Amino acid sequence: MTELAELETPCAIVDLDCVERNLRTYQEYCDEHGIALRPHIKTHKIPDFALQQIAIGAQGITCQKIGEAEVMADAGIGDILITYNIIGDRKLARLRTLANRVDLLRVVADNEFVVRGLSAAFADSPKALEVLVECDTGAGRCGVQSPQDAAKLAGLIHDLPGIKFMGLMTYPPNGGTARVEEFFRAAMAECEKLGLECPVRSSGGTPDMWQAHLAPVTTEYRIGTYIYNDKSVIARGGCQEEDCALHVLSQVVSLPAPGRAIIDAGSKVLTSDLFGLEHFGYVVGHPDVTIKALSEEHGILTFDPATQPFEIGQRIRIIPNHVCVVSNMFDYVQLCRGDIFENPAFVAARGKVL
Ligand SMILES: Cc1ncc(COP(=O)(O)O)c(C=O)c1O
């Protein structure tokens, strides 16, 4: 058993009591509203957490990359949605292999090029690949731009061999719940004109997680950050500080001038992702301290020069702005319950960008 003081810094520590509370609370919300939960594993990237999410009621998982899905399939997870346009012979061959290893593999597409590639790769497959049409409901990322375009692509998927149209998917912007309802309803009506049903209507996102039931068209909700939470979720009103399960543990290595402290967590730990916020995270217990700047291995804290909240060697906890990118920076996270540390967990799907 390791004590907090024995951990080398910088590292990521994950409180399992908090993780379990976060998972349970949202699963209960989905159960109450009859929404299937399909957590996105890009936040934790740890197979045991994905298995835990399924054990308490999640229908399956969401991955962004085939490499992440392969890691999760290795751990025995049998129901996977990949929310990314998959392009290229090598990736399509891997997708086909993956489809043979799991009970259900589903992907998304938002254009004809992708759909034709999927169809060619699965044309002689004994099991059709299930495809959702990705819709842009205001996030300005991927997605067809109108309900009419959604139906047009759905029609193509329906007509081509090897693939099966299963419905609609979107990743809405914060505050986009009403638009999801409107877009999906209109797209379903357009699909119906072609004689096509949309049994799956998949939406997601942690910031609006408590509004999911206000778009009753949604059949499943994909959510990632909720397992750990972070400063961005606090800032957007989705959780409280005590709901943040992952902290970066860092150490003060220098006090070079009044009002300035240097810590051993820089951009290679906290990343440069401001995620729409100011500064690079929240120093737990020090609301007046700012993480002002980062270089790769140094974090620069600033505070009122008339005060001195730190000493050299002092350990501090940081709640990152965007926890998903931070968990991608570590091979292992240190698991704990309060001050009691268990064996670290291997972040098996980190860095799987292919
Ligand atoms: C396609 C898709 N679905 C779901 C999610 C989960 O979002 P969140 O981490 O806000 O829960 C993401 C996050 O990036 C995503 O890209």
The ligand as an SDF file (V2000), in Angstrom:
LIG
                    3D

 16 16  0  0  0  0  0  0  0  0999 V2000
  -18.6110   12.0890  -30.6080 C   0  0  0  0  0  0  0  0  0  0  0  0
  -18.5510   12.3220  -29.1570 C   0  0  0  0  0  0  0  0  0  0  0  0
  -19.4730   11.7830  -28.3700 N   0  0  0  0  0  0  0  0  0  0  0  0
  -19.4500   11.9500  -27.0290 C   0  0  0  0  0  0  0  0  0  0  0  0
  -18.4580   12.6800  -26.4210 C   0  0  0  0  0  0  0  0  0  0  0  0
  -18.4480   12.8030  -24.9290 C   0  0  0  0  0  0  0  0  0  0  0  0
  -18.4510   14.1070  -24.5340 O   0  0  0  0  0  0  0  0  0  0  0  0
  -18.1880   14.5240  -23.0220 P   0  0  0  0  0  0  0  0  0  0  0  0
  -16.7730   14.2160  -22.7230 O   0  0  0  0  0  0  0  0  0  0  0  0
  -18.5080   15.9580  -22.9770 O   0  0  0  0  0  0  0  0  0  0  0  0
  -19.0950   13.7020  -22.1780 O   0  0  0  0  0  0  0  0  0  0  0  0
  -17.4710   13.2790  -27.2230 C   0  0  0  0  0  0  0  0  0  0  0  0
  -16.4030   14.1040  -26.6360 C   0  0  0  0  0  0  0  0  0  0  0  0
  -15.4940   14.5830  -27.2530 O   0  0  0  0  0  0  0  0  0  0  0  0
  -17.5130   13.0940  -28.6180 C   0  0  0  0  0  0  0  0  0  0  0  0
  -16.6010   13.6340  -29.4330 O   0  0  0  0  0  0  0  0  0  0  0  0
  1  2  1  0
  2  3  1  0
  2 15  2  0
  3  4  2  0
  4  5  1  0
  5  6  1  0
  5 12  2  0
  6  7  1  0
  7  8  1  0
  8  9  2  0
  8 10  1  0
  8 11  1  0
 12 13  1  0
 12 15  1  0
 13 14  2  0
 15 16  1  0
M  END
$$$$
